[in-house]
Each structure stands twice: as structure tokens, then as C-alpha cells.
Amino acid sequence: MAEKWTAGPWYATPFGKGSRAWNITATPGNVQGDVINLATALGGLGARTEEQTKANAYLASSAPDLYRELEHLVLLIEPHERDGSLNIPGLATLNGARAALAKARGDQ
């Protein structure tokens, strides 16, 4: 299924050295084609330091990769759920992964 968001990979690009403002772009270094501008979202992300802002930018830029891998993991685990061989912690993990994917899609 084609997703609604900009296709990955995404890249974290600072506005400048020591900047607390970052762009998440679909093209490395191309701040004109940004997907997310963290300069306007800093307060909402709760970043208090340059280090936290940088970490937030890298986490956000990994979103397409994380989504794809989590989706793959769910597909690998679901057969075990169907055949009854999935233990309780595994089932909790599978349900958590499904919830995270639904949140990313805006299904909630």
C-alpha cells in the first residue's frame, strides 16, 4: 500500500553549526525540500538542549526506516500468533507494534 507521507529515506540537516533548528529532508542537504522543519516544533518536541534537538532530528529522520522494519517484523510474527505458538510477551510486543504502526498512519 502506498503511504500518505513522503517516501524515505529522510535526512537530518541542521540550519547551521550549533543550530537548534533542523530540517528533515527527503534529499540530503536540501533544506528547500524539507519534510519536517523542527525550528517551529522545538517547543512541542520538548528539546531543551542542542544535543536533544539533534537527537530528535535523527529520530524523526529515521521514521520511514523504522516504520518499514516494524511492518516487516509484524508480518514475520503474525503466523506465530495464528498458530498459537506466540507467548504472552510476544503477543504484547506484536500488539504494541500494531499500535505504533496505526499511530504512524493516523488510524487512531
C-alpha positions in Angstrom: 0.0 0.0 0.0 1.3 3.4 -0.9 1.6 5.6 2.2 0.5 9.2 2.5 3.8 10.5 3.7 6.9 11.5 1.8 8.9 8.4 0.8 12.1 7.8 2.7 14.9 7.8 3.3 14.9 11.0 5.2 17.9 13.0 6.3 18.5 15.3 9.3 20.1 18.6 8.3 20.9 21.4 10.7 20.4 25.0 9.7 23.9 25.8 10.7 26.7 24.9 13.1 25.4 24.7 16.6 21.9 25.4 15.5 18.9 24.2 17.5 16.9 24.3 14.3 16.9 21.3 12.0 15.2 20.2 8.8 14.2 16.7 8.0 14.5 16.3 4.2 14.0 13.6 1.6 17.1 14.8 -0.2 20.4 15.1 1.7 21.3 18.7 2.5 18.3 20.1 0.5 16.6 22.4 3.1 14.4 23.7 0.3 12.6 20.3 0.1 12.0 19.8 3.8 9.6 17.2 5.1 9.6 18.5 8.7 11.0 21.8 10.0 12.0 21.3 13.6 12.6 25.0 14.0 8.9 25.6 14.5 8.4 22.4 16.5 11.1 22.7 19.1 8.8 23.5 22.0 6.4 20.7 21.1 9.3 18.2 21.0 10.4 19.3 24.4 14.0 19.8 23.4 15.9 21.8 25.9 19.5 21.5 24.7 21.3 21.4 21.3 22.1 17.7 22.0 18.3 16.9 22.5 17.4 18.8 19.4 19.9 16.9 17.3 18.7 13.6 18.8 15.1 14.5 18.0 16.1 15.3 14.4 17.9 12.0 13.9 14.9 10.1 15.5 12.4 11.9 13.2 14.6 11.3 10.1 14.6 7.5 10.8 10.8 7.3 10.8 10.4 5.8 7.3 13.0 3.2 8.1 11.5 2.4 11.5 8.0 2.1 10.0 9.2 -0.3 7.2 11.1 -2.5 9.6 8.3 -2.7 12.2 5.8 -3.5 9.5 8.2 -6.4 8.4 8.5 -7.6 12.0 4.7 -7.7 12.3 4.5 -9.8 9.2 7.1 -12.2 10.5 5.4 -12.6 13.9 1.8 -12.9 12.8 2.0 -16.5 11.7 3.0 -17.5 15.2 0.0 -15.7 16.6 -2.3 -17.6 14.2 -0.8 -21.0 15.1 -0.9 -20.3 18.8 2.8 -20.6 19.4 3.3 -16.9 20.4 3.9 -16.4 24.1 2.3 -13.6 26.2 5.3 -11.3 26.0 5.5 -11.9 22.2 1.8 -11.1 21.8 2.2 -7.9 23.8 5.1 -6.9 21.6 3.1 -7.7 18.5 0.1 -5.7 19.7 2.4 -2.8 20.6 4.0 -2.9 17.1 0.5 -2.8 15.6 -0.5 0.2 17.7 2.7 2.0 16.7 2.0 1.4 13.0 -1.6 2.6 13.4 -0.4 5.7 15.2 2.0 6.4 12.3 -0.8 6.0 9.8 -3.1 8.2 11.8 -5.6 5.4 12.3 -6.3 6.2 15.9 
